[in-house]
Amino acid sequence: MSSSPQPHAPQLRIPATYMRGGTSKGVFFRLDDLPERARAPGQARDALLMRVIGSPDPYGKQIDGMGGATSSTSKAVIVARSDRPDHDIDYLFGQVAIGEPFVDWSGNCGNLSAAVGPFAISAGLIDPARVPRDGVCTVRIWQANIGKTIVAHVPMAGGQVQETGDFELDGVTFAAAEIRLEFLDPAEAGEGGAMFPTGRVVDALEVPGVGTLRATLIDAGIPTIFLDAAELGYTGSELQEAINADPQALARFESIRAHGAVRMGLIADVAEAAARQHTPKVAFVAPPAAYVASSGKRIEAADIDLRVRALSMGKLHHAMMGTAAVAIAAAAAVPGTVVNQAAGGGARTEVRFGHPSGTLRVGAEAVQADGRWSVARAIMSRSARVLMDGAVRVPADAF
């Protein structure tokens, strides 16, 4: 007697929008559009987002999902109306691992932050009385991962979000409309509880098998470990291939990241770093010098204050993470940090740095009181654009 065939799970249709924000891309959801069991944090939500993005994928390609097989394109965002006073929306960011089965909720994505305001306006999550027909709409965002406020200034035209324009962002091929972002009180965002968790602007970071390195450990925008490029044997002008094609270099950076995370109080043991890939970031800096960016564009030394290369999810980033740019600006504003020294020292309220795709300018003003440094706000410009909207399809038994 033959057994009856097993029923196949249908595909669920979940409203979603695929957006570029800065130099990243991600799938955006309204909280209320998620299946009920995925509206709260937990295993079901993580499983759903992994299936949407196409993870975990042992091939590292995310072919069966919306992800693009890089840290910049393996992202998900959930947005809801906010109950917090003086805020319009709550924004939650998930960094989806590519080859491993987890979603990292430990930090923000500064690039996708630029797309959150436009998404919220278009999705009807902002009080219509606060949305001008023309001009600029100010969207007050509660960044739920790190418990901080972001203010997005979104251009409007004819009652719609203006997406096209002439603002150019290195790392993005086409020009678009400029969106100005203010990251309010970006320091003291993580478990360390201070802009410099160790209480020092420069530490001697001991990493077994690597050595002792001068490092600035800062929690502003996102926890970041800044290192001197020369101490690592680099020039500071490296492009992705120079690092990402070198397994030994990647392993060395991961060891540095794990030991730095322990030193910052983010984890208790280096073994915990594998499950916390999104934070902290690792970056290395060097004084200004001319180099050729990945696009072939020549960056002149006179056009930048320093060079910065940063790793995200275990690989050198093709441009610069937005939250890391906040950390760069904050560190540059504090005399004596590794970043400040690479930029020539002294006080500054903004910095323009060179990254693999070009340059970026970010402003931050640091102040010291009672021996503690703080930053009231960091400001930078990004752009965002809807690439596709409608719905994603997910097998009903996937979460």
RODO-2510 file (C-alpha; in nm, 4 decimals, decimal comma):
residues 399
     n   res          X          Y          Z
     1     m     0,0000     0,0000     0,0000
     2     s     0,1562     0,3294    -0,1080
     3     s     0,1714     0,6174     0,1334
     4     s    -0,0049     0,9406     0,0481
     5     p     0,2188     1,2247    -0,0650
     6     q     0,3163     1,4823     0,1948
     7     p     0,1429     1,8188     0,1501
     8     h     0,3662     2,1020     0,0385
     9     a     0,3679     2,4274     0,2307
    10     p     0,2336     2,7237     0,0325
    11     q     0,4287     3,0441    -0,0073
    12     l     0,3215     3,3381     0,2066
    13     r     0,3004     3,6837     0,0558
    14     i     0,4401     3,9523     0,2881
    15     p     0,4270     4,3222     0,1885
    16     a     0,7804     4,4610     0,1665
    17     t     0,9961     4,7244     0,0002
    18     y     1,3473     4,6731    -0,1323
    19     m     1,5493     4,9917    -0,0788
    20     r     1,8943     5,1335    -0,1155
    21     g     2,0091     5,3542     0,1686
    22     g     2,3541     5,5095     0,1365
    23     t     2,5883     5,2332     0,0196
    24     s     2,3690     4,9491     0,1508
    25     k     2,0525     4,7691     0,0418
    26     g     1,7899     4,5936     0,2487
    27     v     1,4355     4,4607     0,2698
    28     f     1,2026     4,6947     0,4627
    29     f     0,8875     4,5866     0,6454
    30     r     0,6118     4,7563     0,8383
    31     l     0,5881     4,5745     1,1698
    32     d     0,2134     4,5240     1,1263
    33     d     0,2683     4,3570     0,7879
    34     l     0,4767     4,0752     0,9342
    35     p     0,3039     3,7452     1,0140
    36     e     0,1789     3,7642     1,3723
    37     r     0,4300     3,5155     1,5132
    38     a     0,7162     3,7236     1,3678
    39     r     0,6034     4,0573     1,5097
    40     a     0,7869     3,9977     1,8358
    41     p     1,1607     3,9365     1,8742
    42     g     1,2575     3,5717     1,8771
    43     q     1,3258     3,2595     1,6767
    44     a     1,0301     3,2954     1,4390
    45     r     1,1258     3,6505     1,3385
    46     d     1,4900     3,5560     1,2853
    47     a     1,3976     3,2498     1,0798
    48     l     1,1620     3,4550     0,8640
    49     l     1,4202     3,7242     0,7894
    50     m     1,6890     3,4686     0,7134
    51     r     1,4571     3,2962     0,4635
    52     v     1,3689     3,6308     0,3025
    53     i     1,7352     3,7206     0,2588
    54     g     1,8435     3,3684     0,1612
    55     s     2,0462     3,2584     0,4633
    56     p     2,2153     3,0505     0,5825
    57     d     2,3756     2,9741     0,2472
    58     p     2,6784     2,7410     0,2454
    59     y     2,7488     2,8582    -0,1099
    60     g     2,7775     3,2168     0,0130
    61     k     2,5634     3,3554    -0,2720
    62     q     2,2112     3,3989    -0,1254
    63     i     2,0686     3,2912    -0,4611
    64     d     1,7380     3,1807    -0,3058
    65     g     1,6677     3,5125    -0,1363
    66     m     1,6859     3,8898    -0,1583
    67     g     2,0386     3,9219    -0,0185
    68     g     2,3348     4,0182    -0,2330
    69     a     2,5984     3,7996    -0,0623
    70     t     2,7814     4,0906     0,1019
    71     s     2,7482     4,2543     0,4418
    72     s     2,6146     4,5668     0,2648
    73     t     2,3272     4,3782     0,1033
    74     s     2,2299     4,1193     0,3655
    75     k     2,0072     4,3406     0,5767
    76     a     1,6493     4,3733     0,6992
    77     v     1,4599     4,6645     0,8549
    78     i     1,1383     4,6710     1,0573
    79     v     0,9568     5,0039     1,1069
    80     a     0,6545     5,0906     1,3202
    81     r     0,4806     5,3992     1,4556
    82     s     0,6439     5,5086     1,7788
    83     d     0,4764     5,5519     2,1162
    84     r     0,7749     5,7510     2,2418
    85     p     0,7259     6,1233     2,2953
    86     d     0,8788     6,3418     2,0238
    87     h     0,9414     6,0453     1,7930
    88     d     0,7532     5,9441     1,4803
    89     i     0,8737     5,5896     1,4242
    90     d     1,0673     5,3027     1,5784
    91     y     1,3348     5,1520     1,3549
    92     l     1,4870     4,8087     1,4121
    93     f     1,7793     4,6799     1,2045
    94     g     1,8821     4,3189     1,1506
    95     q     2,2183     4,2229     1,0012
    96     v     2,1603     3,8810     0,8491
    97     a     2,4625     3,6514     0,8468
    98     i     2,5315     3,4981     0,5066
    99     g     2,6672     3,1524     0,5813
   100     e     2,5563     3,1094     0,9414
   101     p     2,2025     3,0801     1,0831
   102     f     2,1651     3,3996     1,2828
   103     v     2,0546     3,7612     1,2702
   104     d     2,2689     4,0119     1,4583
   105     w     2,0615     4,2801     1,6340
   106     s     2,3521     4,4361     1,8268
   107     g     2,3895     4,7601     1,6296
   108     n     2,2489     5,0035     1,3770
   109     c     2,3106     5,0478     1,0046
   110     g     2,3904     5,4127     0,9381
   111     n     2,3514     5,3741     0,5640
   112     l     2,0038     5,2216     0,5779
   113     s     1,9120     5,4894     0,8331
   114     a     1,8882     5,7210     0,5322
   115     a     1,6097     5,5070     0,3843
   116     v     1,4029     5,4747     0,7023
   117     g     1,2487     5,8233     0,6830
   118     p     1,1487     5,7937     0,3158
   119     f     1,0065     5,4463     0,3756
   120     a     0,8028     5,5641     0,6741
   121     i     0,6581     5,8577     0,4804
   122     s     0,5629     5,6452     0,1805
   123     a     0,4219     5,3702     0,4040
   124     g     0,1868     5,6148     0,5781
   125     l     0,3558     5,5863     0,9171
   126     i     0,4046     5,9623     0,9623
   127     d     0,1248     6,1967     1,0755
   128     p     0,0069     6,3637     0,7510
   129     a     0,0025     6,6984     0,9320
   130     r     0,3804     6,6714     0,9655
   131     v     0,4429     6,5923     0,5987
   132     p     0,4741     6,9001     0,3738
   133     r     0,3735     6,8800     0,0107
   134     d     0,7005     7,0449    -0,0894
   135     g     1,0157     7,1220     0,1031
   136     v     1,1688     6,9025     0,3747
   137     c     0,9946     6,6548     0,6042
   138     t     1,1655     6,6049     0,9393
   139     v     1,1300     6,2450     1,0569
   140     r     1,2152     6,1714     1,4209
   141     i     1,3422     5,8146     1,4431
   142     w     1,3962     5,6007     1,7508
   143     q     1,6768     5,3578     1,6685
   144     a     1,5646     5,0609     1,8762
   145     n     1,8832     4,8524     1,8499
   146     i     2,0956     5,1064     2,0358
   147     g     1,8321     5,3273     2,2003
   148     k     1,9242     5,6490     2,0216
   149     t     1,7512     5,9219     1,8207
   150     i     1,8155     5,9917     1,4527
   151     v     1,6598     6,2908     1,2793
   152     a     1,6203     6,2533     0,9038
   153     h     1,5571     6,5530     0,6789
   154     v     1,3770     6,4098     0,3763
   155     p     1,3099     6,6214     0,0638
   156     m     0,9519     6,6284    -0,0625
   157     a     0,8136     6,7246    -0,4044
   158     g     0,4469     6,7272    -0,5016
   159     g     0,3433     6,5339    -0,1925
   160     q     0,5873     6,2498    -0,2588
   161     v     0,9344     6,1703    -0,1303
   162     q     1,1865     6,3176    -0,3718
   163     e     1,4249     6,0403    -0,4720
   164     t     1,6026     6,1760    -0,7777
   165     g     1,8512     6,4598    -0,7630
   166     d     2,2113     6,5611    -0,8195
   167     f     2,3652     6,4547    -0,4863
   168     e     2,6584     6,2219    -0,5498
   169     l     2,7747     5,9683    -0,2914
   170     d     3,0975     5,7799    -0,3504
   171     g     3,0221     5,4096    -0,3561
   172     v     2,6849     5,4657    -0,5270
   173     t     2,6807     5,4741    -0,9069
   174     f     2,3971     5,7179    -0,9687
   175     a     2,3133     6,0568    -0,8205
   176     a     1,9978     6,0997    -0,6118
   177     a     1,8302     6,3420    -0,3703
   178     e     2,0272     6,4392    -0,0600
   179     i     1,8988     6,3250     0,2801
   180     r     2,0640     6,4874     0,5804
   181     l     2,0925     6,2748     0,8938
   182     e     2,1527     6,3882     1,2508
   183     f     2,2655     6,1214     1,4953
   184     l     2,1818     6,2694     1,8363
   185     d     2,4033     6,1847     2,1329
   186     p     2,5613     5,8991     1,9346
   187     a     2,8127     5,8043     2,2038
   188     e     2,7500     5,5771     2,5011
   189     a     2,5355     5,3595     2,2798
   190     g     2,6396     5,0144     2,3924
   191     e     2,6983     4,8019     2,6965
   192     g     3,0262     4,9791     2,7717
   193     g     2,8314     5,2812     2,8923
   194     a     3,0866     5,5408     2,7791
   195     m     3,2243     5,6900     2,4598
   196     f     3,5610     5,5366     2,5516
   197     p     3,4709     5,2183     2,7430
   198     t     3,8212     5,1769     2,8865
   199     g     3,8424     5,5417     2,9915
   200     r     4,1405     5,6004     2,7601
   201     v     4,1610     5,7493     2,4119
   202     v     4,4421     5,5080     2,3187
   203     d     4,4918     5,1565     2,4565
   204     a     4,7613     4,8946     2,4188
   205     l     4,5531     4,6079     2,2832
   206     e     4,7205     4,2697     2,3314
   207     v     4,6148     4,0119     2,0732
   208     p     4,7725     3,6652     2,0979
   209     g     4,9451     3,5719     1,7748
   210     v     4,9274     3,9297     1,6480
   211     g     5,1046     4,1412     1,9072
   212     t     5,0328     4,4569     2,1031
   213     l     4,8681     4,7316     1,8978
   214     r     4,7834     5,0930     1,9668
   215     a     4,4062     5,1106     1,9470
   216     t     4,1277     5,3591     2,0044
   217     l     3,8225     5,1757     2,1366
   218     i     3,5192     5,3973     2,0927
   219     d     3,1447     5,3559     2,1222
   220     a     2,9928     5,6321     1,9108
   221     g     2,7529     5,5452     1,6308
   222     i     2,8685     5,1870     1,6617
   223     p     3,1396     5,0241     1,8758
   224     t     3,4610     5,0475     1,6733
   225     i     3,8251     4,9472     1,7131
   226     f     4,0569     5,1914     1,5352
   227     l     4,4117     5,0818     1,4532
   228     d     4,7142     5,2368     1,2859
   229     a     4,7563     5,1007     0,9315
   230     a     5,1378     5,1081     0,9450
   231     e     5,1449     4,8964     1,2617
   232     l     4,9486     4,6313     1,0729
   233     g     5,1784     4,6478     0,7706
   234     y     4,9301     4,8337     0,5505
   235     t     4,9433     5,1693     0,3723
   236     g     4,5821     5,2719     0,4309
   237     s     4,5096     5,2816     0,0557
   238     e     4,4096     4,9155     0,0264
   239     l     4,1034     4,8164    -0,1756
   240     q     3,8817     4,5176    -0,1028
   241     e     4,0814     4,2533    -0,2879
   242     a     4,3996     4,3264    -0,0925
   243     i     4,2304     4,2232     0,2320
   244     n     3,9415     3,9974     0,1359
   245     a     4,1567     3,7684    -0,0795
   246     d     4,3946     3,7122     0,2132
   247     p     4,2504     3,4522     0,4561
   248     q     4,5332     3,5089     0,7036
   249     a     4,4606     3,8812     0,7141
   250     l     4,0896     3,8200     0,7711
   251     a     4,1653     3,5762     1,0521
   252     r     4,4026     3,8299     1,2086
   253     f     4,1390     4,1027     1,1960
   254     e     3,8792     3,8709     1,3472
   255     s     4,1138     3,7915     1,6347
   256     i     4,1724     4,1634     1,6886
   257     r     3,7969     4,2230     1,6809
   258     a     3,7263     3,9484     1,9339
   259     h     3,9897     4,0665     2,1818
   260     g     3,8847     4,4286     2,1331
   261     a     3,5231     4,3336     2,2040
   262     v     3,6265     4,1788     2,5353
   263     r     3,8328     4,4872     2,6216
   264     m     3,5317     4,7093     2,5450
   265     g     3,3054     4,5027     2,7687
   266     l     3,0827     4,3954     2,4805
   267     i     3,1434     4,0257     2,5430
   268     a     3,2925     3,8292     2,8315
   269     d     3,4984     3,5845     2,6271
   270     v     3,6488     3,5861     2,2763
   271     a     3,4429     3,2761     2,1934
   272     e     3,1291     3,4903     2,2019
   273     a     3,2504     3,7053     1,9101
   274     a     3,1401     3,4503     1,6484
   275     a     2,7754     3,5112     1,7392
   276     r     2,8190     3,8893     1,7391
   277     q     2,9590     3,9671     1,3952
   278     h     2,7960     4,3070     1,3446
   279     t     2,9707     4,4720     1,6392
   280     p     3,2299     4,5902     1,7089
   281     k     3,3732     4,7087     1,3789
   282     v     3,7458     4,7139     1,3062
   283     a     3,9063     4,9951     1,1054
   284     f     4,2598     5,1038     1,0272
   285     v     4,3684     5,4592     0,9539
   286     a     4,6553     5,6420     0,7882
   287     p     4,7500     6,0052     0,7158
   288     p     4,6285     6,1567     0,3885
   289     a     4,7928     6,0406     0,0657
   290     a     4,6834     6,0148    -0,2957
   291     y     4,5354     5,6845    -0,4121
   292     v     4,3052     5,5448    -0,6804
   293     a     3,9593     5,4440    -0,5611
   294     s     3,7808     5,1277    -0,6723
   295     s     3,5947     5,3247    -0,9425
   296     g     3,9242     5,4392    -1,0949
   297     k     3,8802     5,7900    -0,9555
   298     r     4,1995     5,9465    -0,8198
   299     i     4,1708     6,0795    -0,4663
   300     e     4,4175     6,3569    -0,3941
   301     a     4,5863     6,3939    -0,0558
   302     a     4,4782     6,7577    -0,0400
   303     d     4,1122     6,6535    -0,0605
   304     i     4,1096     6,4399     0,2558
   305     d     4,2169     6,4602     0,6198
   306     l     4,3013     6,0902     0,6499
   307     r     4,2421     5,7482     0,4963
   308     v     4,0202     5,4852     0,6627
   309     r     3,9514     5,1228     0,5779
   310     a     3,6881     4,9322     0,7761
   311     l     3,5751     4,5730     0,8025
   312     s     3,2133     4,4654     0,8348
   313     m     3,0940     4,1083     0,8962
   314     g     3,4466     3,9793     0,8482
   315     k     3,5269     4,1504     0,5176
   316     l     3,6704     4,4849     0,4105
   317     h     3,3786     4,7154     0,3278
   318     h     3,3560     4,8507    -0,0256
   319     a     3,2995     5,2058     0,1025
   320     m     3,2178     5,3011     0,4628
   321     m     2,9438     5,1972     0,7019
   322     g     2,7377     5,4997     0,8069
   323     t     2,7638     5,4211     1,1760
   324     a     3,1396     5,3754     1,1441
   325     a     3,1527     5,7169     0,9775
   326     v     2,9942     5,8585     1,2940
   327     a     3,2619     5,6813     1,4998
   328     i     3,5325     5,8247     1,2724
   329     a     3,4001     6,1790     1,3143
   330     a     3,3721     6,1403     1,6914
   331     a     3,7212     5,9941     1,7257
   332     a     3,8697     6,2587     1,4969
   333     a     3,7242     6,5300     1,7190
   334     v     3,9030     6,4025     2,0315
   335     p     4,2722     6,4966     2,0566
   336     g     4,5076     6,2032     2,0925
   337     t     4,3011     5,9227     1,9415
   338     v     4,4532     5,7083     1,6689
   339     v     4,2084     5,8702     1,4255
   340     n     4,2849     6,2246     1,5401
   341     q     4,6595     6,1635     1,5106
   342     a     4,6245     6,0274     1,1561
   343     a     4,4300     6,3421     1,0675
   344     g     4,7121     6,5629     1,1933
   345     g     4,5999     6,6189     1,5521
   346     g     4,4313     6,9225     1,7021
   347     a     4,0660     7,0103     1,7506
   348     r     3,8164     6,9717     1,4664
   349     t     3,4407     6,9684     1,4184
   350     e     3,4320     6,7784     1,0888
   351     v     3,6490     6,5382     0,8976
   352     r     3,6728     6,4297     0,5356
   353     f     3,8208     6,0862     0,4944
   354     g     3,9123     5,8654     0,2030
   355     h     3,7647     5,5145     0,1817
   356     p     3,7913     5,2439    -0,0879
   357     s     3,5183     5,4003    -0,3045
   358     g     3,6052     5,7687    -0,2585
   359     t     3,5534     6,0278     0,0126
   360     l     3,2999     6,1215     0,2786
   361     r     3,2577     6,4265     0,4997
   362     v     3,1081     6,3905     0,8486
   363     g     3,0679     6,6475     1,1232
   364     a     3,0884     6,5950     1,4996
   365     e     3,1699     6,8198     1,7919
   366     a     3,3193     6,6539     2,0988
   367     v     3,3220     6,8085     2,4450
   368     q     3,4907     6,6993     2,7669
   369     a     3,3284     6,7356     3,1072
   370     d     3,4407     6,5780     3,4337
   371     g     3,7021     6,3819     3,2422
   372     r     3,4471     6,2198     3,0083
   373     w     3,4121     6,2867     2,6382
   374     s     3,0761     6,3143     2,4674
   375     v     2,9343     6,4113     2,1290
   376     a     2,6019     6,5950     2,1092
   377     r     2,5391     6,5032     1,7464
   378     a     2,7020     6,3805     1,4297
   379     i     2,5811     6,4994     1,0907
   380     m     2,6236     6,3524     0,7446
   381     s     2,4431     6,3349     0,4133
   382     r     2,3280     6,0221     0,2380
   383     s     2,0718     5,9329    -0,0270
   384     a     1,8089     5,6620    -0,0612
   385     r     1,5833     5,5162    -0,3270
   386     v     1,3093     5,2553    -0,3586
   387     l     1,4328     4,9789    -0,5882
   388     m     1,1196     4,7637    -0,5793
   389     d     0,8044     4,7383    -0,3748
   390     g     0,5270     4,4868    -0,3447
   391     a     0,5741     4,1642    -0,1508
   392     v     0,8296     3,8983    -0,0744
   393     r     0,7342     3,5309    -0,0893
   394     v     0,8385     3,2908     0,1853
   395     p     0,7489     2,9224     0,2325
   396     a     0,4982     2,9012     0,5164
   397     d     0,7006     2,6345     0,6970
   398     a     1,0221     2,8399     0,6929
   399     f     0,9683     3,0049     1,0320
***
